[in-house]
């Protein structure tokens, strides 16, 4: 009976002791090597425990209170404080682990707490690099459009880390580009464009301590236009002045422009300047120079043009018939800057106003003036006046107005002149075609009135004269005789034909006729 009572008392005491022990929640603490780590034990009140022991991995590492001695001293690095907390000075990576705190409180109450100590370091030595890139004086980097750019980030963390490249620019904000858990991380952009201009950030985060370190670099994308600057002009209200405009758009950063060598460069992509006539001359070259950071020192891109005086061209004389129309034409296509061309009338150069009398039309560089229903009052001088910022040049055209009667007399005179010239031409052609004929009368003299002569004309293509004997005819009753003459033509001058005929006639008169002549012609 006594045993049963004793057993029941022991069981009741056991239940009471078990009921007096409480266990706290699991706690995590992180410390860096070299730091001081404080592991809490009883945190529910300000009660000082009678006895506190700390155990790590089954081995006691610290004790406070009680009669039994504590664990070997670790150089004073580990100490149990009066509230039961474990203080670790100069934390080492080996201190990492799970700790169990057991405390005996007043009233024989017991308390237990578990603490996980994690030793973490970093991120440390976080660095970034961008290549190829050039650093400006303020630390900003720039790359050239179209190049391939590599971004590198490196850091060290214990026990592990996460590296991430992020981008903030005009097209996106805080965008994560690439991430890795290694010790370094690369990002490559091929054919980089202006849209990739912005701030690139590398984030290194310790996976244990969650500590994060960021390194950022601002990258600009520079580019220069392939073409040269544009040079233009704009005529001012004052015709003796001109405004020159120079622009070079599409460059980043903003280029520097100037018009003349003695001017200072201005940071702008469009520059205007006004020159008056006193500063301009014929053949002068006006030049705009542009500089950019991507160009080599002293290198410039330019645009220019050469100034030229106006030079109106056209016919200086014009003639028109009354009651008709006439068009005067003037061409001006050489002036730089372009000239303002107008038609004017009279020595006072009164400006011609288009209307029912005058029609002014323009076809490219040609400026035409048409005068309708012409009268004698329209006769006189007209001026084609061209003016540009360099000078004024004029073409003088004199218009003559004729009446219909003067035209009639002129037509008759022309007809008579043509008739005379045509008649003379016909006579000359006739004489020339008969140049081979010989006038016989001048060669032989005057034939006697009562003589009967026989004349034989023989044509020959040969150049040699052939003659046959010309027999004398028997005398007739009146004592006269008839002479037979044979003449051969040769292709020679008229003078030679006449001489040949005289010689042949004389020889034939002295020679008697021996045989019958051919082709006799008797007169």
C-alpha positions as CSV (number, residue, x, y, z in Angstrom):
1,X,0.0,0.0,0.0
2,X,2.8,2.3,0.8
3,X,4.5,1.6,-2.5
4,X,1.4,2.6,-4.4
5,X,1.3,5.9,-2.4
6,X,5.0,6.6,-3.1
7,X,4.6,5.8,-6.8
8,X,1.7,8.1,-7.1
9,X,3.6,10.9,-5.3
10,X,6.6,10.5,-7.7
11,X,4.4,10.5,-10.7
12,X,2.6,13.7,-9.5
13,X,6.0,15.3,-9.0
14,X,7.1,14.3,-12.5
15,X,4.0,15.8,-14.0
16,X,4.5,19.0,-12.0
17,X,8.1,19.3,-13.2
18,X,7.2,18.7,-16.8
19,X,4.5,21.2,-16.6
20,X,7.0,23.9,-15.3
21,X,9.3,23.6,-18.4
22,X,8.5,26.0,-21.3
23,X,10.2,26.2,-24.7
24,X,10.6,29.4,-26.7
25,X,10.3,29.8,-30.4
26,X,13.1,29.2,-32.9
27,X,15.3,32.3,-33.4
28,X,17.8,33.1,-36.2
29,X,20.7,35.4,-35.8
30,X,23.2,36.5,-38.4
31,X,26.6,37.9,-37.7
32,X,29.6,38.8,-39.9
33,X,33.1,37.4,-39.1
34,X,34.7,39.6,-36.5
35,X,31.5,41.0,-35.3
36,X,29.9,40.4,-31.8
37,X,26.9,38.0,-31.8
38,X,24.3,38.0,-29.0
39,X,22.2,34.9,-28.7
40,X,19.1,35.6,-26.6
41,X,17.7,33.0,-24.1
42,X,14.9,34.1,-21.7
43,X,13.2,37.2,-23.1
44,X,9.8,37.0,-21.4
45,X,10.7,39.2,-18.4
46,X,13.4,40.7,-16.3
47,X,13.9,37.6,-14.2
48,X,17.5,36.5,-13.7
49,X,17.9,32.8,-14.1
50,X,19.5,30.7,-11.4
51,X,21.3,28.5,-13.9
52,X,21.8,28.9,-17.6
53,X,23.6,26.5,-19.9
54,X,24.3,26.8,-23.7
55,X,24.8,23.7,-25.8
56,X,25.9,23.6,-29.4
57,X,25.6,20.4,-31.4
58,X,25.3,18.4,-28.1
59,X,28.4,20.0,-26.5
60,X,28.1,22.6,-23.7
61,X,29.8,25.8,-24.7
62,X,28.8,28.1,-21.8
63,X,27.3,28.1,-18.3
64,X,26.3,30.7,-15.7
65,X,25.2,29.9,-12.1
66,X,25.0,26.6,-10.2
67,X,27.7,24.8,-8.2
68,X,29.3,22.7,-11.0
69,X,32.1,24.2,-13.1
70,X,31.4,25.4,-16.6
71,X,33.1,24.4,-19.9
72,X,36.7,25.3,-20.7
73,X,37.2,29.0,-21.2
74,X,37.6,29.9,-24.9
75,X,39.8,32.9,-24.3
76,X,36.8,34.8,-23.0
77,X,35.3,34.8,-26.5
78,X,32.0,33.2,-25.3
79,X,30.3,34.4,-22.2
80,X,26.9,33.9,-20.6
81,X,25.4,37.1,-19.4
82,X,23.3,37.6,-16.3
83,X,20.0,37.4,-18.3
84,X,21.2,34.1,-19.8
85,X,22.2,35.5,-23.2
86,X,25.3,34.1,-24.9
87,X,27.7,36.7,-26.1
88,X,30.2,35.7,-28.8
89,X,33.0,38.2,-29.5
90,X,35.0,38.1,-32.7
91,X,32.6,35.7,-34.5
92,X,34.3,33.1,-36.6
93,X,32.8,31.1,-39.4
94,X,33.1,28.0,-37.1
95,X,30.7,29.6,-34.7
96,X,27.9,29.1,-37.1
97,X,25.3,26.5,-36.0
98,X,22.3,25.7,-33.8
99,X,22.4,26.6,-30.1
100,X,20.2,25.4,-27.3
101,X,19.7,27.5,-24.2
102,X,18.4,25.9,-20.9
103,X,17.6,28.2,-17.9
104,X,16.3,27.4,-14.4
105,X,14.1,30.2,-13.2
106,X,13.0,31.1,-9.7
107,X,10.3,28.7,-8.4
108,X,12.1,25.8,-10.1
109,X,10.7,26.7,-13.4
110,X,12.8,25.8,-16.5
111,X,13.0,27.6,-19.8
112,X,14.6,26.5,-23.2
113,X,15.3,28.5,-26.3
114,X,16.8,27.5,-29.7
115,X,18.9,30.0,-31.7
116,X,20.4,29.5,-35.2
117,X,23.6,31.5,-35.7
118,X,24.5,32.2,-39.3
119,X,27.8,33.7,-40.1
120,X,27.6,35.8,-43.3
121,X,29.9,38.3,-45.0
122,X,29.6,40.6,-47.9
123,X,28.8,41.6,-50.5
124,X,32.3,42.9,-50.7
125,X,34.5,44.3,-53.5
126,X,31.6,45.0,-55.8
127,X,32.9,46.4,-59.0
128,X,31.6,47.1,-62.6
129,X,33.2,47.7,-65.9
130,X,31.9,48.8,-69.4
131,X,33.9,48.1,-72.5
132,X,34.5,49.7,-74.9
133,X,33.5,53.0,-73.4
134,X,35.1,56.4,-72.8
135,X,34.8,58.2,-69.5
136,X,33.9,61.9,-69.4
137,X,35.2,64.3,-66.8
138,X,32.1,63.8,-64.6
139,X,32.5,60.0,-64.7
140,X,29.8,59.4,-67.2
141,X,30.6,56.8,-69.9
142,X,29.8,56.9,-73.6
143,X,30.0,54.4,-76.3
144,X,29.7,54.8,-80.1
145,X,26.4,53.8,-81.8
146,X,26.7,50.5,-83.6
147,X,29.5,49.1,-81.4
148,X,29.2,46.0,-79.2
149,X,29.4,46.8,-75.5
150,X,30.1,44.4,-72.6
151,X,29.1,45.0,-69.0
152,X,30.8,43.1,-66.2
153,X,29.9,42.9,-62.5
154,X,31.8,41.0,-59.8
155,X,31.5,40.7,-56.0
156,X,32.3,38.4,-53.1
157,X,29.8,37.2,-50.4
158,X,29.7,34.5,-47.8
159,X,28.2,32.0,-48.0
160,X,26.5,32.9,-51.3
161,X,25.3,35.8,-53.3
162,X,23.0,36.9,-56.2
163,X,24.2,39.3,-58.9
164,X,21.7,41.2,-61.1
165,X,22.1,43.7,-64.0
166,X,19.4,46.3,-64.1
167,X,18.6,49.1,-66.5
168,X,16.8,52.4,-66.1
169,X,16.3,54.5,-69.3
170,X,13.8,56.4,-71.4
171,X,12.3,53.2,-72.7
172,X,12.1,51.2,-69.4
173,X,12.5,51.7,-65.6
174,X,14.2,49.3,-63.2
175,X,14.2,46.5,-65.7
176,X,16.1,43.4,-64.7
177,X,18.2,42.3,-67.7
178,X,20.2,39.2,-66.4
179,X,20.9,37.5,-63.0
180,X,23.3,34.9,-61.7
181,X,24.4,33.4,-58.4
182,X,28.1,33.3,-59.3
183,X,30.9,35.6,-58.4
184,X,30.7,37.5,-61.6
185,X,28.1,38.4,-64.2
186,X,28.5,39.6,-67.8
187,X,26.0,41.4,-70.1
188,X,26.6,42.0,-73.8
189,X,24.7,44.4,-76.1
190,X,25.5,44.1,-79.8
191,X,25.0,47.1,-82.2
192,X,24.1,49.4,-79.4
193,X,21.6,52.1,-80.3
194,X,20.5,55.4,-78.7
195,X,17.5,53.6,-77.1
196,X,20.1,51.7,-74.9
197,X,21.2,54.9,-73.4
198,X,20.6,55.1,-69.6
199,X,21.8,53.9,-66.2
200,X,23.1,50.4,-65.8
201,X,23.1,49.0,-62.2
202,X,24.7,45.9,-60.8
203,X,23.1,44.6,-57.6
204,X,25.0,42.1,-55.4
205,X,22.9,40.6,-52.6
206,X,24.1,38.2,-49.8
207,X,21.7,35.3,-49.7
208,X,22.1,34.8,-45.9
209,X,22.2,38.3,-44.6
210,X,20.1,39.8,-47.4
211,X,22.6,42.6,-47.5
212,X,22.6,44.3,-50.9
213,X,25.2,46.5,-52.6
214,X,24.6,48.4,-55.8
215,X,27.0,49.9,-58.3
216,X,25.7,52.1,-61.1
217,X,27.2,53.5,-64.3
218,X,25.5,56.0,-66.7
219,X,26.1,55.1,-70.3
220,X,25.6,57.6,-73.2
221,X,25.4,56.5,-76.8
222,X,27.2,59.0,-79.1
223,X,26.7,59.2,-82.8
224,X,27.6,61.6,-85.6
225,X,25.6,61.9,-88.9
226,X,27.2,60.3,-91.9
227,X,26.4,63.3,-94.1
228,X,27.9,66.8,-93.9
229,X,26.1,69.8,-92.4
230,X,23.5,71.5,-94.6
231,X,24.1,75.1,-95.8
232,X,21.1,77.1,-97.0
233,X,20.2,80.7,-97.5
234,X,17.0,82.8,-97.0
235,X,16.6,86.1,-98.7
236,X,15.7,88.9,-96.3
237,X,13.3,91.7,-96.8
238,X,16.2,94.0,-97.6
239,X,17.5,92.7,-101.0
240,X,21.0,93.7,-100.0
241,X,21.1,91.3,-97.1
242,X,20.9,87.5,-96.9
243,X,20.4,85.0,-94.0
244,X,22.6,81.9,-94.1
245,X,21.4,78.8,-92.2
246,X,23.6,75.9,-91.2
247,X,22.1,72.8,-89.6
248,X,23.6,69.4,-88.6
249,X,20.8,67.3,-87.1
250,X,21.1,63.8,-85.9
251,X,24.2,64.2,-83.8
252,X,24.6,63.4,-80.1
253,X,25.7,65.2,-78.1
254,X,24.9,68.5,-79.6
255,X,27.6,69.6,-82.1
256,X,29.4,72.9,-82.3
257,X,28.9,75.1,-85.3
258,X,30.4,78.3,-86.7
259,X,30.1,80.2,-90.0
260,X,33.4,82.0,-90.2
261,X,36.9,81.2,-89.1
262,X,37.1,84.3,-86.9
263,X,33.8,83.4,-85.1
264,X,33.6,81.2,-82.0
265,X,32.0,77.8,-82.1
266,X,28.5,77.6,-80.7
267,X,27.0,74.5,-79.1
268,X,23.9,74.1,-81.3
269,X,22.6,71.9,-84.1
270,X,21.3,74.9,-86.1
271,X,23.0,78.2,-86.6
272,X,21.8,81.3,-88.5
273,X,23.7,84.5,-89.4
274,X,22.8,87.5,-91.5
275,X,25.3,89.2,-93.9
276,X,24.9,92.5,-95.8
277,X,26.2,93.4,-99.1
278,X,29.3,95.1,-97.7
279,X,30.6,91.8,-96.4
280,X,30.0,89.8,-99.6
281,X,31.8,89.6,-102.9
282,X,31.7,87.7,-106.2
283,X,33.4,84.4,-106.0
284,X,33.5,84.4,-102.2
285,X,33.1,81.0,-100.5
286,X,30.8,81.0,-97.5
287,X,31.6,78.0,-95.2
288,X,30.0,76.4,-92.1
289,X,32.2,74.3,-89.9
290,X,31.0,71.6,-87.5
291,X,32.8,69.8,-84.7
292,X,31.9,66.7,-82.7
293,X,33.4,64.8,-79.8
294,X,33.6,61.6,-82.0
295,X,35.8,63.5,-84.5
296,X,39.5,63.7,-84.0
297,X,40.9,66.9,-82.4
298,X,40.9,69.6,-85.0
299,X,38.8,67.6,-87.5
300,X,35.8,69.3,-88.9
301,X,32.9,68.6,-91.2
302,X,31.9,71.4,-93.5
303,X,29.4,72.6,-96.0
304,X,29.9,75.6,-98.3
305,X,28.8,77.4,-101.5
306,X,30.4,80.1,-103.7
307,X,28.7,83.4,-104.3
308,X,28.0,84.6,-107.9
309,X,26.7,87.8,-109.3
310,X,23.5,87.8,-111.3
311,X,23.9,87.7,-115.1
312,X,20.6,88.1,-117.1
313,X,20.9,87.0,-120.7
314,X,18.7,87.6,-123.8
315,X,18.4,89.2,-127.2
316,X,19.1,93.0,-127.0
317,X,16.9,93.9,-130.0
318,X,13.3,93.0,-130.8
319,X,11.0,94.1,-133.7
320,X,7.2,93.9,-133.8
321,X,4.4,95.0,-136.1
322,X,1.7,97.2,-134.9
323,X,-1.5,95.5,-133.6
324,X,0.4,92.3,-132.9
325,X,2.1,90.8,-129.9
326,X,5.7,90.2,-129.0
327,X,7.4,88.3,-126.2
328,X,10.7,89.4,-124.7
329,X,12.7,86.6,-122.9
330,X,15.3,87.0,-120.2
331,X,17.3,84.1,-118.6
332,X,19.1,84.3,-115.3
333,X,20.4,81.0,-113.8
334,X,23.8,81.7,-112.5
335,X,23.4,83.9,-109.4
336,X,24.1,82.5,-105.9
337,X,22.0,83.3,-103.9
338,X,19.2,83.4,-106.4
339,X,18.4,86.8,-107.9
340,X,15.1,88.5,-107.9
341,X,14.4,89.2,-111.6
342,X,11.8,91.7,-112.9
343,X,10.9,93.5,-116.1
344,X,11.0,97.3,-116.2
345,X,10.3,99.9,-118.9
346,X,11.9,103.2,-120.0
347,X,15.0,105.0,-118.8
348,X,13.2,105.6,-115.4
349,X,12.8,101.8,-115.2
350,X,9.2,101.9,-114.2
351,X,8.2,98.5,-112.9
352,X,5.8,96.6,-115.2
353,X,2.6,95.5,-113.6
354,X,0.9,92.5,-115.3
355,X,-2.5,93.2,-116.7
356,X,-4.4,93.5,-120.0
357,X,-1.3,95.0,-121.6
358,X,1.5,93.0,-120.1
359,X,1.7,89.3,-119.3
360,X,4.7,88.2,-117.2
361,X,5.4,84.4,-117.0
362,X,8.2,82.4,-115.6
363,X,9.5,79.0,-116.9
364,X,12.4,77.8,-114.8
365,X,15.2,80.4,-115.1
366,X,13.3,82.2,-118.0
367,X,11.3,85.3,-117.3
368,X,9.1,86.3,-120.2
369,X,7.3,89.6,-120.9
370,X,4.5,89.5,-123.5
371,X,3.2,92.8,-124.8
372,X,-0.3,92.6,-126.3
373,X,-1.8,94.8,-129.0
374,X,1.4,96.7,-129.7
375,X,1.4,100.3,-130.8
376,X,4.0,103.0,-131.4
377,X,3.8,104.0,-127.8
378,X,5.3,100.6,-126.8
379,X,8.5,101.3,-128.8
380,X,11.5,101.9,-126.6
381,X,13.9,100.3,-124.1
382,X,13.0,97.6,-121.7
383,X,15.2,96.3,-118.8
384,X,15.4,92.8,-117.4
385,X,16.6,93.6,-113.9
386,X,18.2,90.9,-111.6
387,X,19.2,91.6,-108.0
388,X,20.7,89.4,-105.4
389,X,22.6,90.3,-102.1
390,X,25.8,90.9,-104.1
391,X,24.7,93.4,-106.7
392,X,22.2,94.5,-109.4
393,X,22.7,93.6,-113.1
394,X,20.4,94.5,-116.0
395,X,19.8,93.3,-119.6
396,X,18.7,96.2,-121.9
397,X,16.3,95.3,-124.7
398,X,15.2,97.8,-127.4
399,X,11.9,97.2,-129.1
400,X,11.2,98.6,-132.5
401,X,7.6,98.9,-133.7
402,X,6.9,99.0,-137.5
403,X,3.7,99.9,-139.4
404,X,2.1,97.7,-142.1
405,X,3.1,100.1,-145.0
406,X,6.8,99.8,-144.2
407,X,6.4,96.1,-144.3
408,X,4.7,96.3,-147.8
409,X,7.6,98.3,-149.3
410,X,10.1,96.0,-147.8
411,X,8.3,93.0,-149.3
412,X,8.3,94.6,-152.8
413,X,11.9,95.5,-152.6
414,X,12.8,92.0,-151.5
415,X,10.8,90.5,-154.4
416,X,12.6,92.8,-157.0
417,X,16.0,91.9,-155.6
418,X,15.2,88.2,-155.8
419,X,14.0,88.6,-159.4
420,X,17.2,90.4,-160.5
421,X,19.4,87.9,-158.8
422,X,17.5,85.0,-160.4
423,X,17.7,86.4,-164.0
424,X,21.4,87.0,-163.7
425,X,21.9,83.5,-162.5
426,X,20.0,82.1,-165.5
427,X,22.0,84.1,-168.0
428,X,25.3,83.1,-166.4
429,X,24.3,79.5,-166.5
430,X,23.4,79.7,-170.2
431,X,26.7,81.3,-171.2
432,X,28.7,78.9,-169.1
433,X,27.0,75.8,-170.8
434,X,27.7,77.2,-174.4
435,X,31.4,78.0,-173.7
436,X,32.6,75.3,-176.2
437,X,30.9,77.0,-179.3
438,X,33.1,79.0,-181.6
439,X,32.2,82.1,-183.3
440,X,33.2,81.5,-186.9
441,X,32.6,85.0,-188.1
442,X,35.4,86.4,-186.1
443,X,37.9,83.7,-187.4
444,X,37.4,83.9,-191.1
445,X,36.4,87.4,-191.6
446,X,33.7,88.7,-193.8
447,X,32.8,86.2,-196.6
448,X,32.3,87.7,-200.0
449,X,28.7,88.2,-200.9
450,X,28.7,86.2,-204.1
451,X,30.9,83.3,-203.1
452,X,29.5,79.9,-202.3
453,X,31.6,78.3,-199.6
454,X,31.1,74.8,-198.2
455,X,31.5,74.5,-194.3
456,X,32.0,71.1,-192.7
457,X,31.6,70.8,-188.9
458,X,32.9,67.6,-187.4
459,X,32.8,66.9,-183.6
460,X,35.6,64.9,-182.1
461,X,36.3,63.6,-178.5
462,X,40.0,63.5,-179.1
463,X,42.3,66.3,-178.0
464,X,44.3,66.1,-181.4
465,X,43.1,68.0,-184.4
466,X,42.6,65.9,-187.5
467,X,42.2,67.7,-190.8
468,X,41.7,66.4,-194.3
469,X,42.7,68.1,-197.5
470,X,40.2,70.5,-198.7
471,X,40.1,70.4,-202.6
472,X,39.2,73.5,-204.4
473,X,36.1,73.2,-206.3
474,X,36.2,73.7,-210.1
475,X,35.7,77.3,-211.1
476,X,32.3,78.5,-212.0
477,X,31.3,80.7,-214.8
478,X,31.4,83.9,-212.8
479,X,35.1,83.3,-212.0
480,X,34.4,82.7,-208.3
481,X,35.0,79.4,-206.3
482,X,33.6,77.8,-203.2
483,X,36.0,76.7,-200.4
484,X,35.4,73.6,-198.3
485,X,36.3,74.0,-194.7
486,X,36.4,71.2,-192.1
487,X,36.6,72.1,-188.4
488,X,37.2,69.6,-185.5
489,X,36.3,70.6,-181.8
490,X,38.6,69.7,-179.0
491,X,37.8,70.1,-175.2
492,X,39.8,73.1,-174.5
493,X,39.4,76.8,-173.8
494,X,37.5,79.0,-176.3
495,X,40.7,80.9,-177.1
496,X,42.4,77.7,-178.2
497,X,39.4,76.7,-180.4
498,X,39.6,80.0,-182.3
499,X,43.3,79.8,-182.9
500,X,42.9,76.2,-184.1
501,X,40.2,77.1,-186.5
502,X,42.2,80.0,-188.1
503,X,45.3,77.7,-188.6
504,X,43.2,75.0,-190.2
505,X,41.5,77.3,-192.6
506,X,44.7,78.7,-193.9
507,X,46.2,75.3,-194.5
508,X,43.2,74.0,-196.3
509,X,43.2,77.0,-198.7
510,X,46.7,76.1,-199.9
511,X,46.1,72.3,-200.3
512,X,44.2,70.8,-203.2
513,X,41.3,68.5,-202.6
514,X,42.4,64.9,-203.3
515,X,39.4,62.9,-202.1
516,X,35.7,63.4,-201.4
517,X,35.1,65.0,-197.9
518,X,32.5,63.6,-195.6
519,X,29.5,65.3,-194.1
520,X,29.6,68.4,-196.2
521,X,27.5,71.3,-195.3
522,X,27.0,73.7,-198.1
523,X,26.0,77.3,-197.6
